[in-house]
Amino acid sequence: MTISQGWAVELLGRKLDLDDLREELKAPFDPWLEEYREGNETLLLLRSKAWQAFATTGETASDARRLVEQINGRTAC
């Protein structure tokens, strides 16, 4: 399991939906998902190359909301 440097946002949701996203959002696609092991738990992390330029969690959280809305089909690409 490779873990990228930089900002990431944990995605939560129904297993079926998260499994679909695992298949659709694989690197080198941007944004992409990574799995991160924390003890016995596996976290699903959303990452984006754009976030490398961000200096704060607020910037990252704001753009993550935008991406999640896009993924959920709530806004135009």
PyMOL commands that set and color helices and strands:
alter all, ss='L'
color gray80, all
select helices_A, chain A and resi 15-24+49-53+57-71
alter helices_A, ss='H'
color red, helices_A
select strands_A, chain A and resi 9-11+32-38+41-47
alter strands_A, ss='S'
color yellow, strands_A
deselect
rebuild
show_as cartoon
